[in-house]
């Protein structure tokens, strides 16, 4: 089906001041793909109305939870009741449903569990990364990976970094730019993975090499341009890295340990309405998977003509996510990281 038949943005009554509804689908997504997801979903749901009826859904303007915009469902994981919870939820990153309270209320109790998934195989890189949830409750459809860009002129005669371990190598001291906003805090991807594999000393070793924190857009603009404040190494998400300029002077490095990634996932409630399955079908469809791959969000499920990934994928895994209080651990680890920074933070 051509999901571009209806070329219009969806409208939601919540954005017109009306109260929250009982939803078939609540859709969160990273900013770079959110608007496209909403438009395509709107077309997909409309096209299936003759068979399933209308879909009651909402997708906020912000990115994931707490990302800004009107979202009357932002705290539903805390104050919602089972009967009122959305039939399907798409989420990602350090989801509220991975927090102790969210997990205990909705996952451990089985309120959200198995869903109907494609009969197409998963990409082997995802299987090797261990994305299959042992509780069969959180189902990945794509990844939001982080990679490196290397400015070969600023690198000079130093060896080309091949993996994340390079961020702790003293030969790159003062020549690393990390994604951030100047507050000196690491992304969950780099923070939790580094601590899991290399402990507090690993966090401190990276911190000692950092020159600055920039937005991915700043990095792409500066890399290879001879920018006076530029560095040899930049870490950023693949979506922005794919848009790099001056490819003769900028090399994209897919780390040998695996590109670190945040999961993009779907949860399905037991006793949900059949129409809610449309959201799952869309997110795991070949058409949406092709789009995700094209913009740097590797799709989990294979489809004809899909190109293999450049390398492995790596993440902290289910045991880590469910075995730690992430909200408590995050500030503790960031404090360790900041203690070794040699640059001022806002």
RADAGI-V702790 format. One record per backbone hydrogen bond with DSSP energy under -0.5 kcal/mol. NH is the residue of the N-H (numbers start at 1). CO is the residue of the C=O. E is the energy in kcal/mol with one decimal. If there is no record, write none. Layout:
NH;CO;E
NH;CO;E
This chain:
3;1;-0.9
5;2;-1.2
7;5;-0.8
8;6;-1.4
15;12;-1.4
16;13;-1.6
17;14;-1.3
18;13;-2.0
23;21;-0.8
24;56;-3.2
25;56;-1.6
26;88;-2.3
27;58;-2.6
28;26;-0.6
28;90;-2.1
33;30;-1.3
34;30;-1.2
34;31;-0.6
35;31;-0.6
37;33;-2.5
38;34;-2.5
39;35;-2.3
40;36;-2.4
41;37;-2.7
42;38;-2.3
43;39;-1.9
44;40;-2.5
45;41;-3.3
46;42;-2.0
47;43;-2.3
48;44;-1.1
49;46;-1.2
51;48;-0.8
52;48;-2.6
53;49;-2.4
56;54;-0.5
57;55;-0.9
58;25;-1.6
62;68;-0.7
64;29;-1.1
64;62;-0.6
67;64;-0.8
74;71;-1.4
76;73;-1.6
78;75;-1.7
79;75;-2.4
80;76;-2.0
84;81;-1.7
85;81;-0.9
85;82;-1.0
87;23;-1.7
88;24;-1.1
89;267;-2.3
90;26;-2.1
91;265;-2.6
93;263;-1.7
95;93;-1.8
98;95;-1.9
99;96;-0.7
103;99;-3.4
104;100;-2.5
105;101;-2.0
106;102;-2.1
107;102;-0.6
107;103;-1.7
108;103;-2.8
110;107;-1.6
112;106;-2.3
113;268;-2.4
117;115;-0.6
123;300;-3.5
126;123;-0.9
127;123;-1.7
128;124;-2.8
129;125;-1.1
130;126;-0.5
130;127;-1.4
131;126;-1.5
133;131;-0.5
136;133;-1.7
139;137;-0.5
139;266;-2.4
140;138;-0.6
141;264;-2.6
142;264;-1.4
143;298;-1.6
144;262;-2.4
145;143;-0.6
146;260;-3.3
147;236;-2.9
148;253;-2.0
149;234;-2.5
150;251;-2.5
151;232;-2.4
152;150;-0.9
152;249;-2.2
153;249;-0.5
155;151;-1.9
156;152;-1.3
158;155;-1.5
166;163;-1.5
167;164;-1.6
168;165;-1.4
169;166;-1.6
172;169;-2.1
173;170;-1.8
174;209;-0.8
175;172;-2.2
175;209;-0.6
176;209;-0.8
177;233;-2.6
178;212;-2.2
180;214;-1.9
191;187;-3.0
192;188;-2.3
193;188;-0.6
193;189;-1.6
194;190;-1.9
195;191;-2.0
196;192;-2.5
197;193;-2.1
198;194;-3.1
199;194;-0.5
199;195;-1.6
202;198;-1.2
203;199;-1.4
204;200;-2.3
205;201;-2.1
206;202;-1.8
207;203;-2.4
208;204;-2.1
209;205;-0.5
209;206;-1.7
210;206;-0.7
210;207;-1.1
211;176;-3.0
212;176;-1.1
214;178;-2.1
219;215;-2.0
220;216;-2.4
221;217;-1.7
222;218;-2.1
223;219;-2.9
225;222;-2.4
227;222;-0.8
230;227;-1.4
232;175;-0.6
233;175;-2.0
234;149;-2.4
235;177;-1.9
236;147;-1.9
238;145;-2.5
240;237;-0.6
241;237;-2.1
242;238;-2.4
243;240;-1.3
244;241;-1.6
245;220;-0.6
249;246;-2.5
250;246;-0.9
251;150;-2.6
253;148;-3.0
253;251;-0.6
254;252;-0.6
255;253;-0.8
256;162;-2.4
258;255;-1.6
259;312;-2.5
260;146;-0.7
261;314;-1.6
262;144;-1.7
264;142;-2.4
265;91;-2.6
265;263;-0.5
266;139;-2.3
267;89;-2.8
268;113;-0.6
269;87;-3.3
270;111;-2.5
272;269;-1.1
276;273;-1.6
277;274;-1.6
278;275;-1.7
279;276;-1.2
280;276;-0.8
281;277;-2.8
282;278;-2.4
283;279;-2.3
284;280;-1.8
285;282;-1.8
289;285;-2.3
290;286;-2.5
291;287;-1.7
292;288;-2.7
293;289;-2.6
294;290;-1.9
295;291;-1.2
295;292;-0.7
296;293;-1.1
297;292;-2.9
300;141;-2.2
302;121;-2.9
306;303;-2.0
314;259;-2.4
321;317;-2.3
322;318;-2.6
323;319;-1.4
324;320;-0.8
326;324;-1.3
328;325;-0.7
329;325;-2.7
330;326;-2.6
331;327;-0.7
332;328;-1.0
333;329;-2.6
334;330;-2.4
335;331;-1.9
336;332;-1.5
337;333;-2.5
338;334;-2.9
339;335;-1.6
340;336;-0.6
340;337;-1.4
341;338;-1.0
342;207;-0.7
346;182;-3.2
